């Protein structure tokens, strides 16, 4: 079992305990900040929380922004608006090489002309700096094998559950 002790390093700086409640809350807080940025169309902030492997796979930040803007415009044209994104508490936080990793369930609420859809997916959270900053990867439409190709340091302790069907609520 891996454990990093909570060490004071002067002026209030500390190294968090891996898998401590404060670290788990911080992961969740950063995931919620990413979701809020997406809803607001603040793609610059959203990109800061997106795992670099995903940004690179999309062709860089400017290409990613263009894809996000086009997707949002396509959704609006179809009468769909993402009205909320929330995340559950993270799974156990594990260390894989120099990374901290865990997963979180993400719930995306999409307003339609005639109802609401709630889509649940899994986010992989990764910290490269001991838990100070976290980046995220949505596993929608991707299995564990695909994710491990994209993220070669992904721990085998990270479980990616099967994708859930969206739930539709008619208004």
C-alpha positions as CSV (number, residue, x, y, z in Angstrom):
1,X,0.0,0.0,0.0
2,X,1.3,3.4,-0.9
3,X,1.1,6.3,1.6
4,X,2.5,9.8,1.5
5,X,2.7,11.4,4.9
6,X,1.2,14.8,5.5
7,X,4.3,16.9,5.8
8,X,4.4,20.6,6.6
9,X,6.8,22.4,4.3
10,X,6.7,26.0,5.7
11,X,4.2,28.8,4.9
12,X,1.3,26.4,4.9
13,X,2.4,24.3,2.0
14,X,1.9,20.6,2.4
15,X,2.0,17.3,0.6
16,X,-1.4,15.7,0.9
17,X,-1.9,12.1,2.1
18,X,-2.7,9.9,-0.9
19,X,-6.4,8.8,-0.7
20,X,-7.1,11.2,2.2
21,X,-10.5,12.9,2.4
22,X,-8.9,16.3,1.7
23,X,-7.2,14.9,-1.5
24,X,-10.5,13.3,-2.6
25,X,-12.4,16.5,-2.0
26,X,-9.7,18.4,-4.0
27,X,-10.0,16.0,-7.0
28,X,-13.8,16.4,-6.9
29,X,-13.5,20.2,-6.6
30,X,-11.2,20.4,-9.7
31,X,-13.5,18.1,-11.7
32,X,-16.5,20.3,-10.8
33,X,-14.5,23.4,-11.9
34,X,-13.8,21.7,-15.2
35,X,-17.5,20.9,-15.7
36,X,-18.5,24.5,-14.8
37,X,-16.0,25.9,-17.3
38,X,-17.4,23.7,-20.0
39,X,-21.0,24.8,-19.3
40,X,-19.9,28.4,-19.4
41,X,-18.1,27.9,-22.7
42,X,-14.8,28.8,-21.0
43,X,-12.8,26.4,-23.0
44,X,-9.4,27.9,-22.0
45,X,-10.1,26.9,-18.4
46,X,-11.6,23.6,-19.5
47,X,-8.4,22.7,-21.4
48,X,-6.3,23.3,-18.3
49,X,-8.2,20.4,-16.7
50,X,-8.1,18.2,-19.8
51,X,-5.3,15.6,-19.7
52,X,-2.5,16.6,-22.1
53,X,-2.7,13.3,-24.0
54,X,-6.2,14.2,-25.0
55,X,-5.3,17.8,-26.0
56,X,-2.5,16.4,-28.1
57,X,-4.7,13.7,-29.7
58,X,-7.1,16.5,-30.7
59,X,-4.4,18.4,-32.5
60,X,-3.5,20.9,-29.7
61,X,-5.4,23.6,-27.8
62,X,-6.6,25.7,-30.7
63,X,-8.0,22.6,-32.6
64,X,-9.6,21.4,-29.4
65,X,-11.3,24.7,-28.8
66,X,-12.6,24.7,-32.4
67,X,-14.0,21.2,-31.9
68,X,-15.7,22.2,-28.6
69,X,-17.2,25.3,-30.1
70,X,-18.5,23.4,-33.1
71,X,-20.0,20.7,-30.9
72,X,-21.7,23.3,-28.7
73,X,-23.2,25.0,-31.7
74,X,-24.4,21.7,-33.2
75,X,-26.1,20.8,-30.0
76,X,-27.8,24.2,-29.7
77,X,-29.0,23.9,-33.3
78,X,-30.6,20.6,-32.4
79,X,-32.3,22.1,-29.3
80,X,-29.9,20.5,-26.8
81,X,-28.1,22.4,-24.1
82,X,-25.8,21.0,-21.4
83,X,-27.3,22.5,-18.2
84,X,-25.4,20.7,-15.5
85,X,-22.3,18.6,-14.9
86,X,-21.7,17.0,-11.5
87,X,-19.3,14.4,-10.2
88,X,-19.4,11.8,-7.4
89,X,-16.6,11.2,-4.9
90,X,-13.5,9.7,-6.5
91,X,-12.5,6.0,-6.2
92,X,-9.5,5.1,-4.2
93,X,-6.5,7.2,-5.3
94,X,-3.6,5.1,-6.4
95,X,0.0,5.8,-7.4
96,X,1.3,4.5,-10.8
97,X,4.9,5.5,-11.4
98,X,5.0,9.2,-10.7
99,X,1.2,9.7,-11.2
100,X,-1.7,9.8,-8.8
101,X,-4.8,8.3,-10.4
102,X,-8.5,7.7,-9.6
103,X,-11.9,7.7,-11.3
104,X,-15.0,9.7,-10.7
105,X,-18.6,9.2,-12.1
106,X,-19.7,12.2,-14.0
107,X,-23.4,13.1,-14.5
108,X,-24.2,15.4,-17.5
109,X,-27.7,16.9,-17.7
110,X,-28.8,17.8,-21.2
111,X,-31.9,19.8,-21.7
112,X,-33.9,18.9,-24.8
113,X,-37.0,20.5,-26.4
114,X,-39.2,17.8,-24.9
115,X,-37.3,16.6,-21.9
116,X,-34.0,16.0,-20.1
117,X,-31.4,13.4,-20.5
118,X,-28.9,12.5,-17.8
119,X,-25.8,10.8,-19.1
120,X,-23.4,9.1,-16.7
121,X,-19.8,8.5,-17.7
122,X,-16.5,7.8,-15.9
123,X,-13.7,10.3,-15.7
124,X,-10.1,9.2,-15.1
125,X,-8.3,11.8,-12.9
126,X,-4.5,12.1,-13.1
127,X,-2.1,14.2,-11.1
128,X,1.5,14.6,-12.2
129,X,2.5,16.8,-9.2
130,X,1.5,14.8,-6.1
131,X,-2.1,15.9,-6.1
132,X,-1.7,19.7,-6.5
133,X,-3.3,19.7,-9.9
134,X,-5.5,17.2,-11.6
135,X,-6.4,16.6,-15.3
136,X,-9.2,14.5,-16.5
137,X,-10.2,12.1,-19.3
138,X,-13.8,11.1,-20.1
139,X,-13.9,7.4,-20.9
140,X,-17.2,7.6,-22.9
141,X,-17.2,5.2,-25.8
142,X,-13.8,3.9,-24.8
143,X,-12.9,0.6,-23.1
144,X,-10.0,-0.1,-20.7
145,X,-7.7,-1.3,-23.5
146,X,-8.2,1.9,-25.5
147,X,-7.6,4.0,-22.4
148,X,-4.4,2.2,-21.6
149,X,-3.1,2.9,-25.1
150,X,-3.9,6.6,-24.6
151,X,-2.6,6.7,-21.1
152,X,0.4,4.2,-20.9
153,X,0.9,4.8,-17.1
154,X,-2.7,4.0,-16.3
155,X,-2.7,1.6,-13.3
156,X,-4.3,-1.8,-13.5
157,X,-6.0,-0.8,-10.3
158,X,-8.1,1.7,-12.2
159,X,-11.4,0.2,-13.1
160,X,-13.4,1.6,-16.0
161,X,-16.9,0.3,-15.6
162,X,-19.1,-0.4,-18.7
163,X,-20.8,2.6,-20.1
164,X,-24.3,3.3,-18.8
165,X,-27.3,4.1,-21.0
166,X,-28.5,7.7,-20.7
167,X,-31.7,8.2,-18.7
168,X,-34.5,10.3,-20.4
169,X,-37.1,12.3,-18.5
170,X,-40.0,13.6,-20.6
171,X,-41.4,17.0,-19.7
